[in-house]
Amino acid sequence: MSLGFISALFLITISELGDKTFFIAMILATRLPRVWVFSGVITALALMTLISALLGQVLVWLPQHFIDLAVLLLFWGFAAKLLYQAYGMDPSAACSEWEGAASTVTGSPALPLFSWGSLPVRTACQAFGLTFLGEWGDRTQITTIALSSAYPLWTTVLGAILGHGICASLAVLSGRWLAYSLSERMLTWIAGGLFLLLGGWQLWQMMDS
């Protein structure tokens, strides 16, 4: 096992735990089928890992002010939608009905960012889009770029993707546990609040850069 693979595996795993894309996966897993959330998240992370590794190899830096603004609006858009949903929910609604409600096209547990295709397609696309946008300029992207500039490309990519996979699995599994431990209304309040905080974090990063 190469030093690049080991370094990428451990550094990405440590960096991703508790990161904003970790929370995105956790939030989506409380609202949508987790296998498709994981599929979308890990696909986005794998693609971003490859892009970041290539950036590290050729030392190219992309302007990201438009991406930053898109991420901010997306986070706050989801926050507004979820908080509005939570305000109108029945306080006695139980999360035991999550799976039945999530099978509907536009039911409240689903976040209908995409209105076309089957539920698995919409879920995977939504998870992919949020994760891919949220990863731009993130600390794991910077870590991957730095590692790729110091170690061989494919050892860095494989180690980083494995690290992302470990964190995405933990996020998705913990998200489902939360869905069955809290009321649907409380969970929606929490999800909206987290997206609101993620938007605030994104704004702070934009102002600080």
C-alpha positions, 0 to 999 in steps of 0.5 A: 500500500503506497504512502499516497493512498494511506495519506489520502485515506486518513486525511480525507476521512478525518477532514470529511467527518463533520464537514458540510457535505457530511451533514448534507448526506445526513440530512438527505438520508433522514428524508429520502431513501438512503441507498440512493442518497449514498449513490448520489453523494459518493458519485459526486464525491468521486467526481470531485476527487478526480477533478481536484486530483487533476487540479493538483497535478496541473496546478490549475486554480478555478475561480469560484465566486459564482459557485460560492453564490450558487451554494449559498442560495441553494443552502438557504433555499432548502432552509426556507422550504424545510422551515416552512414545511416544519411550521405547517406540520402536525406536531403529532406526526410520527416518523414511523410513516417516513417510508410510506410518505417518501414513496410519493413524488412530492410528499413532505419527506421528499425535497422536490428539487427535481420533479422528473423521473422516478424517486430513485433518480430524483433522490440520486440527482438531488444528493449529487447536485447538493454534494457536488456544489457543496464540495467546491472550495471545501477543505477536503477539496483543498486537501485532495489538491495538495495530496495530488501535487505530492503523490501519484494521481491514482493512489491519491484518488483511490485513497480519497474516494475510500475515505469519502465512502467511509464518511458518507456511509456513516452520515447516511446511516446516522441520518436514518437513525435520527429519522426513527428517533425524532418526530418528523416535525422536529427532524424537519426543523433540525434539517432546516436549521442545519441548512440555514447554518450551512448557508451562514457558514458559506457566507462567512467563507465568502466574506472571509476569502 
